[in-house]
Amino acid sequence: MQTSFTLAQLADPDFAASNDILRKCVHCGFCTATCPTYVLLGDERDSPRGRIYLIKQMLEGGEAATEETVRHVDRCLSCLSCMTTCPSSVHYMHLVDHARAHIEETYKRPFADRLLRHLLSRLLPDAGLFRLSLRLAQIARPFAFLLPGKLKGMVAMAPKHLPKASAVDQPQVFPAQGERRKRVALLTGCAQKVLDPKINEATIRLLTRHGCEVVVAEGAGCCGALTHHMGKEADAFAKAKANIDAWHRELEQHGLDAVVINASGCGTTVKDYGFMLRSEPEWAEKAAAVSALAQDITEVMRDLGMKPSGQARPLSVAYHSACSLQHGQKITALPKQLLAEAGFTVREVPEAHLCCGSAGTYNLLQPDIAGRLRDRKVGNIAGTGADVVAAGNIGCLVQIAGGLEAAKGKAMPVLHTVELLDWATGGPRPPALAGLRD
């Protein structure tokens, strides 16, 4: 693709990077076949190729984003399926991130939209505020029909029962069982530790059982992905820097073999810290070092080697491959291999490349499209006939569980992959499996 950025624009690292990305695109259209929004809507502007044209026009013009461009960029899930499909290695993720930052800077959204985005950017990354907002949503649930538009859907999505906060999410060190093989930092996250603290508990048990000393570092928190994908760069970068400081301090003072992440949406972002902060000399080297340490929990378990205890029941598992894991991090077969090693029968989910519709805040900002994708995903999962559903990202787990509940079909427990691996190697039976007959 030919571009016509000015020399002044190309002096900006973000424009220079976008120029390089755009020039790799050869208009082949392979990406349209695997783009969830194009599959649903059939509008070229809701395909990666169409959005690339809109973004190119917006950035080259150097002017405020138009309503049309904003509408179609907003509909992008950032599932990154297009990057898996693309034969030219177009790095769409960095391009759409730049586009969203430009939109945030130049486009004035309607008041209701601005208010909703502001609330989401404040509440979701802050565990305390998020927990409070869910409590309020539970109180408001009987009156949800009185609420306007998207607020009604947000209240309806709040869990009926909110688990207690877990002590493992506080800064501390968990010693390895037996000989220490690795020292790792765990990202405990933000929304995940409110919605399902059992995931971090299972992760720590699994790691320490396999010889890891696990540190929850002082000062580490939200990875910044939620606000980064909303175009709020300053907020996202501040969160990234807080994590980088916390983990780099651990690296220098006590050593770290990995930064372990059990929410794949966070993992894709942390692995990108080096790129995000490449233009800030005081941060670039530390950010790159942290990105190099970042590993999904399945990558760490591959290196450690699974030690199944034989206590877990041999269930069939419909494994949902989160977009951020399979497309963002290119981790596809590994989780299924680990589940099989643990004694579970893994069943493939049809259309596994298509997003479930969660995508960070997408199911809150684009509920209609997200709902259609959720129902499609749930139908494909139910068709496997599996006993349980497993995935490696909290957003997917909540989205799929809500879809299965709404469908009122076969009751299928939905849980994190790490909960099954923990159970299979000596941990407690996951509470989600309580309803299954032995």
Helices and strands as residue ranges (DSSP letters): H 7-10, H 13-24, G 30-34, H 36-41, G 44-46, H 48-61, H 67-74, H 81-85, H 92-106, H 111-123, H 127-140, G 141-146, H 149-157, G 167-169, E 172-174, E 182-187, H 191-195, H 198-209, E 212-216, H 225-228, H 233-253, E 258-261, H 264-270, H 273-276, H 281-293, E 294-296, H 297-304, E 316-319, H 323-323, I 324-328, H 334-341, E 345-347, H 362-365, H 367-382, E 388-391, H 394-407, E 414-416, H 417-424, G 431-433
